[in-house]
Amino acid sequence: MSTTTTLGALLPAVPLVAGLLGLLLPPSPRGAGTGGDRARRTAIALGVAGAAGALALAVALLVALDRPAEASTTWVDLGGLTVTLGVRLDSAAALVAVAVAAVALAVQVYSIGYLRRGPHDDVDADHRYPPYAAQISLFTAAMLLVVVAGDLILLLVGWEVMGICSYLLIAHDRRLPEAPAAAMKAFLVTRVGDVGFLLGIALLGVSAGSFRIADVLAHDHGTGTLTAACLLLLAGVAGKSAQFPLHTWLPDAMAGPTPISALIHAATMVAAGVYAVTRLYPLFEAAPVALAVLGVMASVTLLLGAFAATAQDDLKRVLAWSTVSQIGYMTGALAVGSTPAALFHLLTHAAFKALLFLAAGAVIHAVGTTLMSRMGGLRHAMPVTFWCTVVGLGALAGLPPLSGFWSKDGVLAAAGEAALHGTGPAPSWVGWLVWLAGLVGVAVTAWYATRLLLRTFFGETRIPLAHPHDPPAVMRWPVLLLAVPAALLGLAGFDWAFARRLLLTPTAGAPAGEHALIHVGPELLLPLALLAVGAGLAWLRWRRDPAADPATALGPLRPVFAAAFRLDDVQRALVVRSTTALARATRTTDEVVVDGAVEGSGRAALGLGSGLAALHRAALPRAAAGVLAGALLIGLAAALIGGAP
């Protein structure tokens, strides 16, 4: 193995070891105590060291990697079907690895201050911290395995371990009644998509005779097989990346700790689906039907998430729905054939969404509620958090020169090119759909981002709060450091040679003549105008009555948007209730028909046996009496005969 492939192999191994060691820590006693403090300190050291080591390796890999590299060894050979152990590295993988490890490190450090025992906190916080930190390390290792895996089975292992970790971390605080239910919902909804993902991998592996990604990409699968496999893979992408119609788990996952929300939204689960498509993009390029389906899914999700975010009162749910929408931009870029634009937005989104969630956590930590209706007027009491939130929301809305402006422009420019000139592998109508949805999304995103800022930090506090203030240094520094890439990362796109080196490689699947990501010129004016309209409308509504929620302007649409078009109810009616009814019918059939037949046969046999026994019991005395009478008669007859002269 070369230096680069060794670095790639060590990337998931370091946090994996940290996680396993953390799980082996003896349970600390409940409540305060020296033992609990010792276990907590050890868990902190392991978690931070694992994430820091992974970040150092990712940065070293990014610096050392000058061309795609791969190393593998056969793991299982079934005679014509092989599974390998190995890594497949390119600059996109190295960049995503840096983003994953950086966010994981920020979350591990931030959690030291966020999850600790205090007068208003859970007295068992110290008791639960060691498994919490260990599960974050395992979560990080699983995502890094997805990033560097050179075999589809190995990728699937990381993919599924992430599902387990998300379940455990969302349900971390079992004092909250909604946490276990949200964890179960996330696990089950993503499992629905994962069934398709597994079948897609199986179909590709059997077709190619190998699960090694290089072999799968090089094999001629045939149009039918390829289209079917890509559509099955998209089911898994929809589940992991919370895309319509498997998006419903992500907003409910806000029941988990806020640092976990940052990890899921910025670095692991939702990014995994987008990255998996880029990893296998040459297959999707040859399956335009699958790309068309992806384009429709992306456009619907983009608008659905944006409109749902406009009417939420829960601060974290606004950010959750914004993630659903922003992932729609990424999958839309993939649908129109631009993997660089999708990866660029994935990287900027990782920075500004992690920033927003950790800033939101600072607000929640200070005021003790997630409801914006109980906030307001916090900008003077929490100036650091306020300005970091301004940076994050500006990047989310696409405000120049912040990072989200440039990456979102890359998506819109790619969609426009595909619509006007048919440059993408999918039909041109897919480009039109993604472009129009993206433009509407710009205005709506600016509206709800402005509303969030005004409702949280401006106006008067709606409920008296006990001296809110910026978080302690251990929470404040991760937020400040994340604000830097959220503000400046987009500027990297101005140097196209640099951006091309980072985002375009022979394995990235981008056309050789791909244009620059940054399009400075008149085409920027329309998104900027829409951003100004959306933000301006929210501000004018707030300015008219600072005590009122700008969402009242939505009128009768507000409850519809707040309920996300009631798709949860539709999913419950079509899937949950029908599945429950089927389960009940199956149980009834099993109990009445199957068990009834078996138990009835037993009862019939017992009845027959009882009847025969009764018959025998009744016949025995009669037979005995008959024998006795016969014997007496014979004896009497013999006596009479014997006594005769």
N, C-alpha and C positions, 0 to 999 in steps of 0.2 A: 504494500500500500504506500502511496505517496504521502507527502506531508498534508496536502489538502484533504485527501480522503480520510486520513487519520483524524484530522480535526473534525471532519464531518461525522465520523463514527463516535467521537467522544461527546459531541454536542448533546444528544439526548441522554447519554450515559451519566453525565455529571449530575443533572437534577434528579435522574432516576435513583442514583445511589443516595443522594440527600433525602429523597422521599422515603425510600425503604428504611434507612436508618431512623428517620423520624417516626415511622410507624412502629419501630421496635422499642421506642422509648417507653418506659413503664408508665402506666397511668398515674397522673398526679392527683393528690387528694382534692376533694371538692372544697370550694371556699378558699379563703386566704391561707397562706402557710408557706414555710420555707421550701417544702417539697415541690409545691406547685410552681413557685418562682424558679426553682432550679430546672424543672422540666421545661418551663416556658423559655428560659434563657437558652437552653440547649436547642430547643426547637427553632428559636429565632436564628441562632448561629448556623444551624444546618440549612434552613430555608434561604437565608441571605447568601450564604456561601455557595449553595447550589445555583442560584440564579445569577450571582456575580460571575461564577466560573463559566456558566453557559454564555453569558454576554461576552466575556473575554475571548472565549473560543470562537464565537460568531464573528466578532470584529477581526480576529486573526484570520479567519477563513475568508472574509470579505477582502482583506488586504492581500492575502496570498493567492487567491484564485484569479488567474489570468485567462483561463479557458475552462470549458466544461470538463469535469472529471468524474470518473466512475470506477468503482471497485466492487466486486461481488464474488461470492463463493456459493456453490450449490448446497442447499440445506436439505431439500427433499427431492428425490428423483423417482417418480412413479412410472417410469418407462414411457417417455414421450410427453410427460407433463412435469415441469420442474418448478421448484420454489427456491429462491435464492436469498441469501443474507448479504446486504451490501448497501452502499450509498450511491446516490446520483446527484451531483452538485453542479449548479450553475450560479451565475451572479444573482439571479432572482431568488434562488433558494437561500443564498447567503444574506441577502438583504432582509428577507422575511424572517430569517433566524435572528438577525440583530433586533428587529422590531419585537419579536416574541420575547426574547430574553430581556430586553430593556423594560418592557411593560411588566414582565414577571418580577423583575428586581424592584421596580417601583412599588408594585403591589405588596411584595414581601416586607419592604421597609415601612410603607404606609400602614400596614396592618398592625405593626408593633404599637402604634399609638391609637389606632381605631378600635382594635379588639383588645381591650384590657378591662380588668375589673375596676369599677369606680362606684361612687355613691348611687348613681342612677343606672348602672349597667348590670348585666347578668353576673351574679356572684360566682357562676361556674365558668366565666370566660377563660380564666387561666387553665382550668381543667380541660377545656376543649381546644385550647390553642395548639398543643403539639400535633394532634391529627389534622387540624386545619392547615398548618404550615406544611405538613408532609403531603397533604392532598394537593396543595398548590404546586409543590415540586413535581409530583406525578403528572399533574395536568400539563405543566410546562414541558416535561419530558415527552409526553404523548404527542403534543403538537410539534415539537422539534423532530420527532420520529416521522411524522407525516411529511415534514418539510424536506428531510434528507433521504427518505426511503428510496431505494432503487428497485423495489419489488412491490407489486400491488398487495400481496398478502401482508408484507411488513407494514405498508401504509395502512391497511385495514386494521392491524393490531393497534396502532396509534390512534386511529379514528375511533375505535370502540372504547379504548381506555379513557379517552376524553369524555365519552358519554357517561361512563361510570363516575369519573371525577366530578363532572357537572352535577350529577344527581346528589353526590355526597356534600358538595359545597353549597348548593342552593338550599339544601335542608339543614345547613349547619346549625342554625339557631332554632331548635325545636320548641322554644317557648312560644314562637309565633305559629298559630294554628295553620296559617296559609303556607308556611315553608315546606312541610313534607308533601302537601298536595301539589305545590308548584314544582317540586323536584320530581315527583312521580309523573306529572304532566310532561315535563321536559324530556324525561327518559322515554316515555311511551311514544310521544309524537315523533321524536327523532328516530326511534326504532322503526317506525313505519317507513321512513325514508331509507333507513339503513338496510332494510330487506332488499329494496331495489338496488342499492349500492352494491351489496354482496352479490346479487345475481348478475349485475353488470360486470363486476370483476371476474366472476366465474366464467361468464360467456367469453370475455376477452382472453382469459388464460387458456381455456380449452381450445379456442380457435387458434391461438398462437402456439400452443404446446408449451407455454412458459408464462409465468407470472412476472418475469423480469420486465421492467418498464421499457427498456430499450428494445427488447424482443417484441413486446406488444405493439410499440409504435412502428416498428419496421415491418410487421406482418401485414399482408393483404387479407383483410377479414371478409371482404365482400360487402356490398352496400347494405343489404338487409341485416346482416349480423352486426355491422358497425352502428347502424341507426338504432337498432334495438338495444345494444349495449350502452350507447350514449344516453338514450332516454332513461334507461334504468339507473345509470349513474346520476342523472339529474334529480331523481327522486331523493337520493342521499344528499345531494347538494341543497335541495329545498329544505330538507330537515335540519341539517347542520347549520346552514347559513340563514335559517328563518325566512325563507322565501315562500310566497303564496303557492299552494294552500297550506303548507306546514309551518307557518310563521307564528302560530298562536301561542307557542310555549314561551317565547322570548320575553314579552312584557310581564307575564306572571313570574318569570324567574327573578324579578326584582325583589322577591321575598328574601333572597339570599343577601349576605353582607355586601355593602357597596363596593369594597375592593374586588370581590368576586365578580360583580357586574362589570367592572372595568376590565378584568381579565378575559371574561367571556366575550365581551363586545369588541375589544380592541385587539386581542392577540391570539385567541384560541378558537373556540367553537365556530363562531360566525365567519372567521377568516378561512377556516379549513376548507369549506366548500368552494369558495372562489379559487383558492390556491390549487385544489385538486383539479379543477377544470383547466387552469393554466398549465398544470403539469402534463395533462393528457391532451393539450389543445390540438395537436395535429390530427387526432382522431375526430374531434368535433368539427374541424375544418372540412373533413371529408364527409360529414353528416349534416348537411344544411337543414334538414328537417328538425334535428335536435337543436340546432342553433335558433331556428325560428321559434320553437317551443320555449327556449331559454329567453328569447327576446320578449315574448308575450308575458312570461312569468316575471321578468325583471320590470317591465313597464307597469304591470298591475301592482306589484309589490312596492315599487317606488312611490306611486301615488297613494296607495293604501296606507303605507306607513306615515307619509307626510300629513295626510288629512287626519289620521288618527291622533297624531301628536298635537294637533291644534286645540284639542278639547280636553286634554288630560289635566287634572289638578295635581297629581302626584309627580313630583320633580323627576324621580327616576323613571317613571313610565313615559314621560316626554322624551327623555334621552333614549329609552329602549325603542320606542317607535321610530325615532330618528335613525337608529341603527338599521332597523328593518328597511327604511327608505334608502339609506346610503349604500347598503349592500346591493340594493336594486340598481344603483348607478354602476357598481362594479360588474354585476352580471350582465347589465345592458351593454357595457363596453365589450365584454366577451362575446355577446351575441352578434355584435357588428364587426368583430374580427380584430379588436385592438387589445391584445394582452398587455402591452405597456401601459395603456391608460388605466386598465383594471388594476394592475399591480401598483401603479403610482397612487391611485386613489385608496387602495388598501393600506399603503404605507402612511399616507397623510391622515387617513381616518384612524389608524391605530394611535397616532400621536394625539390628535385633538379629541378623540372620544375617550381615551384613557384619562386625559386631562380633565374633561368635563365630568366624568364620573367621580374622580377623586376630589375635584372641587365641590361637587354635589355632596359627597360624603363629609367634607369639612362643614358645609352648611348644616347638614342633618345632625352632625355631631354637636354643633353649637346650639341649635334651636330645638332639637328633640322631636322633630316631625319631618315627614317627607312632603307635606301638603303645602303648595304655594299659597293657598288661601290663608294660611296661618303665618306667612312670612312677610316680607316687605321691609324696606328701609335698612337693609343690611350692609350697604356699600361703605358706610362710614365706620361701622363696627368691625367689618371684615375686609379691609382694603386689599390685602394680598389675594384673598379668595375672589374678590370682585374682579380685579383686573385679569387674573388668570381665566376666570369664566368669560370675560369679554373676548379674550384671545381665542378660547375654545369655541365659543358661539360664532365669532366672526369667521373662523375657519370652516365651521360647519355650514354656515350660510353661504360661504363663497365670497367673502369680503376681501378685496385685494389690499395689500399684497400677501395675505396670509395663505397658508399652504393649501387649504381646501379650495381656494379660488382657482389655482393653477391645475390641480388634479381634476376638479370637476369640469373645468374647461376642456381638458384633454378628452374626457368622456363625451361631452357635447360635440366637440369638433369631430371626433371619430364617427359619432352617429350621423352628424351632418354630411360628412364625406360619403358615408355608406348610402345615405338617402339620396343625395344629389347625383353621385357619380357611380353608385353601385360597386364601391370598392371592397365591400365585405364579402365573406363567403356565404352569408345568408341572403335571402331575397331583399331587394331594396326597401320593401314596405316595412321590414323589421327596423331598418335605419330610421325611417320616418317615425315609427311608433316610439322608439327609444328616445329620439331627439325631442319630440313634442312632449312626451312624459317628463323628460329631464328638464325642459324649460318650465313647465308648470311646477315641477318640484322645486326649482330655484325660488320662485315667488312664495310658495307655501312654506318652505324651510325658513326663509327670511322672516316670515310672519310669526311662526311659532318660536323661533329663536329670540326674536325681539320681545315677544310676550313673556317668555321665561325670564329674561333679564329684568324686565320691568316689574313683574310680579314678585320676584325674589329680592331684588336689591334696591328698588326705587319705591317712592311713595312712603306711606306710614305703615308701621308695623300693626298688623290687624289683631294680634293677641300679644299682650305684654310678655316679653322674654327676659330671662335672667342673664343679663350681661353677655350677649353673644360676642365672640372674639375669634380671631384667626386661630387655626389649629396649632398645636405645638410643632416644634422644629422637625420632629421625625415624620410628621404628616405634611408639613409645609414644603420641605425641600423636594420631595418627589413631584409635587404639583408644579413648583417653580421650574424644575428641570424639564418636565414634559412640555411646558409652555414654549420652550425654545424650538424644538422641531415642529410644534404645531404652528408656530409663526413663520419659520424660515425654511422648512423642508421643501416647500414648493419652488423656491428659487433655484433649486438644483436643476430643474427642468430647462432653465435658460441656456445652460451649457449642454447642447445636444450630444456632443461627443461623450460627455460624462454620463448623461442620462442613458444614452444608447449602450454604453458599457455596462451600466447597472441593470437595465431593464430588457435589453434585447440580446439574446443568445441563440445559438442554433436550436436549443431545446425549448425556447419560449414560445415558438409557434407563430411569431409575428412575421408579416410579409417583409421581404427584403427591402422594399422601397418605402418603409413606414416613415411618415412625416414626423417632425418634431412634436413633442407634447405641448409645448407652449406656442400658442397662436396669437401673437400680438397684432391687433389690427381691428377693422370694423366689426368682425364677427364676435368680438368681446362685448360690444355695446348692448346687444339684446339681453344676455344674461344679467349684465349690470343694471339695466333698466328694470328688469323684472325683480331683481333683488331690492332695488330702491322702492318699487311699488309695494312689495310685500312688507318690508320693514316699516315703510311710511304709513301704511294703513293700520298696522298694529299700534304704532306710536300715536297716531291721531286719535284712535279709539281710546287709548289709555289717557291721553292728554285731556280729552273731554271730561273724563271722570276717573281720576287716579284710583279711587276706591273700588271701581268696578272691574270685573274681569273682561279683557278685550274679547274673550271667547263668546260673550253675550251677543256679539255682532253676527255670530253664525246662525242665530235664530233657531228654527226647528231642526236644522242640521246638527246642532251641537250634541244632542244625545246620540244621534246616529254616529257621528265621528268619535264621541267618547267611548261608544261600544264597538268601535272599529267595524262598522257596518254589520254588527251582530254576526260576524262570521264564526265566532266561538259558539254561538247558539246553533248555527247551521251545522257546524262540525259535530256538536253534541247530539243534534237530532239525527243527522245522517249516519254518523259513525258510532258514537258512544251508545246512544239508545238502541240502535239496531244491533250492535254487538252485544249489548246487555240482554236484549230480547232473545237473540240467538243463543246466548249462553244459558238463559233461563229455559228456553225450549229444549236445548240439549240436556240440561239437568233433568227436566221433567221427563223427557224421553228415556233417559238413562234410568231414572228412578221408577217410572211407571212401566215402560215396555221391557227394557233389558233386565233391570233388577226384578220387575214384576214377573217376567217369564222365569228367571232363575229361581226366585223365591217361591213362585207359584208351583214350579216343578217340585221343589223341595217339600212345600206344604202338601201337594198331591201325594207324593211318595210317603210322607208321614201319615197322611190320612189313610192311604191304602194299607200301610203297615198296621196302623191302629185298628182298622176294620178287621184285618186278618187276625190280629192279636185278640181282638174282642171275640171274633168267631171261635178262635181256638180256646179262649178262656171259657166261652159259653159251652163249647162242644166237649171240653174235657170232663166236666162233672157228669154230663149226660153219658159220655162214653164209659166213664168209670162206674157210674151207676148201672149202666147196661151190663158191663163186665161182671160187676158184683152180683147183679140179679141173675145173670146167666150162670155164674159160678154157684150161686145158691141153688138155683134150679137143678143144675147138674149134680150138685152135692146131695140135694134132697132126693133126686131121682136115683142116684147111686145108693143112697141109704135105704130107700124103699126096696130097690131091687135086691140089695144085699141082705136085707132083713126078711125077705119073703121065704116061705118054706119050700 
